[in-house]
Amino acid sequence: MSDYASLADQVSALEAQVADALFDAVRAQLRGDAGSADQERQLARVRRSLVKAAAVLRALSEADQQSD
């Protein structure tokens, strides 16, 4: 496995953790906790960025494997 693929796996694992935190923030928002809406929006942005980063790393890994 290339370094890019390993990094993509790590980023994907981090994205899963952020997704869990995002669901917690949504639940807090439903309970009416103050500030949870802002937290939910920020976590959603982080999650989307991590998904994109993992996809780019996987594409780099595939390109790297094809060039070998």
matplotlib code that plots the C-alpha trace (Angstrom):
import matplotlib.pyplot as plt

x = [0.0, 1.4, 1.9, -1.0, -3.4, -2.3, -2.9, -6.3, -7.2, -6.1, -8.1, -11.1, -10.9, -10.7, -13.7, -15.7, -14.8, -15.9, -19.2, -19.9, -19.2, -21.5, -24.4, -23.8, -24.1, -27.3, -28.8, -27.7, -29.3, -32.6, -32.4, -32.1, -28.5, -27.1, -24.3, -25.0, -26.2, -22.8, -20.9, -23.0, -22.2, -18.5, -18.3, -20.2, -17.6, -14.7, -16.3, -16.8, -13.2, -12.0, -14.1, -12.6, -9.0, -9.4, -10.7, -7.7, -5.3, -6.9, -6.7, -3.0, -2.4, -4.1, -2.0, 1.1, 0.4, -0.3, 3.0, 4.9]
y = [0.0, 3.4, 6.2, 8.1, 5.1, 4.9, 8.6, 8.3, 5.5, 7.7, 10.6, 8.4, 7.2, 10.8, 11.6, 8.8, 10.3, 13.8, 12.2, 10.8, 14.3, 15.8, 13.5, 14.4, 18.1, 17.4, 15.6, 18.5, 20.9, 19.0, 19.2, 23.0, 23.3, 26.8, 27.0, 23.5, 24.9, 26.7, 23.6, 21.4, 23.7, 23.7, 20.0, 19.5, 21.6, 19.7, 16.4, 17.5, 18.6, 15.3, 13.4, 15.4, 15.0, 11.2, 11.1, 13.1, 10.9, 7.8, 9.2, 10.0, 6.5, 5.0, 7.3, 6.3, 2.6, 3.0, 4.7, 1.8]
z = [0.0, -0.9, 1.5, -0.1, 0.5, 4.1, 4.6, 2.9, 5.4, 8.3, 7.0, 6.5, 10.1, 11.3, 9.1, 10.8, 14.2, 13.0, 11.7, 15.2, 16.7, 14.1, 15.0, 18.7, 17.7, 15.8, 18.8, 21.0, 18.6, 18.8, 22.6, 22.1, 23.5, 22.9, 20.3, 18.9, 15.5, 15.0, 16.1, 13.7, 10.8, 11.5, 12.0, 8.7, 6.9, 8.5, 7.5, 3.9, 3.7, 5.1, 2.6, -0.2, 1.1, 1.4, -2.2, -3.5, -1.6, -3.0, -6.5, -6.0, -4.7, -7.8, -10.1, -8.2, -8.6, -12.3, -12.9, -11.4]

ax = plt.figure().add_subplot(projection="3d")
ax.plot(x, y, z, "-o")
ax.set_aspect("equal")
plt.show()
